[in-house]
C-alpha cells in the first residue's frame, strides 16, 4: 500500500481529498495535517510515501516545507494540490522534483488517474535495473525511440509507462496485464496499446481459448 499524508489548511477540502484517496486501490491515508508544522511532525511520525500538498498553508509556504523535508530523515514524494497558478510556483515545484501539480478545483477521476500514474512509476522504479543508458532513460521516463504523436486523451507520461512495461516483458502482454503493471484501467491500457500498434511500435497476436473471443496480446518491436 502507498501511504498518503493529506496536507491542506481547509478542513472540508482535506476531508474530500481523504475520500478521494480512499477510493483508489493500492493507496491508504496515513494521516491529515492542516499546517506546515503539523505536516513536518506527521512525516517524522507516520513516514508516508506521498504527500498531497497544498501550498497556501497558514504558517508556511508548502514548497518551503517540501524543500526542508527533502533534506530530512524521511524525504517523501509529493503531489502539489493548489490554486497557485503562478509560473514561479510551478517552476519551483519542478526543481523540487514534485511528482505532479494539480490545480483546484478538480474531480475524483483526475486525481485517480494521477495517483495511478504515480503508482506505475513507483512500481517501475522499484524493479528497475541499470545496465546502460537505455535503462537510465526508462528510469527518467524518457523513451529512447521517437514517439508518434499521441491521440487526444492520451498522456505522454502514461504512454512511457506502458512502453516500459512492454519493453521489460519477456513475452507478449494482454491489455489486462499491462493495466495491472502500470496502474491504469484495462480500457485505458488498450487505447495505448492500439496506438503503439498503429504507430508500428507493437505487434499483435491472438491467443485462442476454449470458448469466447480470442485474446489480443501485444509485443514491443520498437
Steps between C-alpha positions, in 0.01 A plus 500: 500500500613855423456710812378856443512804727237760407617855573241779463400785729132472401342225713220433250734484202733268689205273576409487131856413405506225761186355345654514154816318610301230679321420174821421311617141530852465635492826697420570864482820704774503763385829653384859453680827580363854482821699553863467394601430859245219525617360167866502603419315822272254318768414244742406777238305694302333220768468228264537203601417144315791340374845598193663352634845570314831498730800452309769689541381857438743789849481647721435197507467123466134403804487272723641775379217722569247225853632449576439868344153489721412203804538724345325799515139619186401309477672161174408331339562165245777457204586282426872525129581523445873495333804351844655435525567125815714516770370268758558776322243717485250214872546427591463865291183522682355199839583655397317817405188305126521569322200351199694374336842523120512520298820493189535713220430447518151353294182503572149616578355152780753451668420831443127454683501165792693650526270801492191278768654280712563810449141616612377159817709506572387855458136402733537201766672710478228764594229251729701272849377424757724334741338257523781247366833379173352373419381853583843642273662241215273603554584868463867410194415289659611174457272203816412310299479180310787342129481577217557258262784591250382759126508432288735705445373853828306526781637714874475421577394858261205493610406148858471628386281789318269261809491277722415797266220607511350151877542463557321829273206419645169379183420305201669340259664745125540510332833573406369846861411580626840385226673700606316817869573444450872435207572734236610249170354384489222241310726260770768529777244454329371185495852351874545554576154364293560188678833452838324510371236258383764252833681535684179413666474840306196621368191330187306588441128520182313591478239771207266457334342801248222525207740475429865425690756298879468460716712729709773337861498622754770426878479459735799481700525176629857534 
